Amino acid sequence: QVQLVESGGGLVQAGGSLRLACAASGNIFSRNTMGWYRQAPGKQRELVATITNGGTTNYADSVKGRFTISRDNAKNTVYLQMNSLNPEDTAVYYCRSFGYGLGDYWGQGTQVTVSS
């Protein structure tokens, strides 16, 4: 069983930055792919970024060049550095841990609100 706890959300002005963190319990963190997803009001949940256990990253086109995903396997934590935020980034951001044969787990989400 894996538990994921997100932190770092909040209110920021357009152009500002936030850093999200997701701390994972359990002993499979280093083998899983970790991801950040977001869901804005009235919209479907969408991929923001993923990072494999080997460090390969993937980003949604809308955040490329502005967001950076990273992981610290020693701390069982994945991060999302978000720069140049705009109001369209406003959403609940969710952390996900998944991998073949390793389950599929989600955090409870953290709210990010970007004011114009």
N, C-alpha and C positions, 0 to 999 in steps of 0.2 A: 504494500500500500504506500502511495506517495501523497503527501500533502504539500500544496503550493500556497505560499502567502506572498501577495504582491504588496508593494509599498512605493511611495514616492509620487503618487498622483497629487493633483491640486489645481489651483487656479493660477494662470500665467497670462501675461499680455502677449499679443501677437509679436512675433520676432524673438520671443524668449526661449528658454530651455528648461527642460526637466529631465531627471534621470530616474527611471523606474527600476526597481529591483524585485526579484522573485526568488524567495528562499524555499528550497525543497527539502523535505524530510526523506528518509529512506536511503538505501545504499545502491540505487541504480542510476543516480543522477549522471554520473560520468559516462554511462552507456547510452543515455537517451538523447534524442533530438529535443531541443527546447525551442519554444516559439512564443512570440507575442502576437496577439490578435486584438481587434477592437470592434466595438459595436456602437454605432451612433444611434440616437433615437429614431425609430421608424425604419432602420436599415438592418440588413443582415450582417452577421459577424463576418469580418474579413481578416485575411492574413496581413500582418504588418511585416514580420521578419522571423526567420528561423535560423538556428545554428545547430549543426550536427555535433556529435561527440568528437569529431575530428576537427571541428572549427570552421567547416564550410558554411558560408552564410548565404542567405537568399532574402531579397527585399521586394516588397510591393513597389511598383513604379512610382506611386505617389509619395513615397518616403525616401527613395534613393537619393543619396547625397546629403540628406538631412538627419537621418536616424542611423544609429550604429548599435548593433546587437553584439554582446560579448558574454562570456561565461567564465566563471572561476570554479573549477571542479573541486578545488580544495575547500571552498566555502559552500559548495552546493547551491550556488547562486548564479542567476542569469540577469543581465542588465539590458536596459534599453535607454541609450542616450538620445534624447530628442532635441534637436536644435532647429532654429528658424521655424518655430511653431506658428501655425495659422489657425483660424477658427474652424476650418474643415478637419482639423485633427481632434476636435472635441469628441470624446467618446469614452466609454468604459473600456479599459485595456485589461486583457486577460492573458495570463501566463498558461502555457501548455507544455506538458512533458509527455513524449510519446516515442515509441520505437517498436520494431517488430518483436513480438513476444514479450514486450516489456510494459504493456498496458497503455492507457491513454488517460491522462489526468489534466484537470483544469483547476485554476485558482478561482477565487471568488470575485476577482476584478477590482480595479482601482480607477476612480474617476479622474479624467483629465479634461479640464475646461480651459479653452483659449479664448480670451476676450479680444475684441477688435479695437 
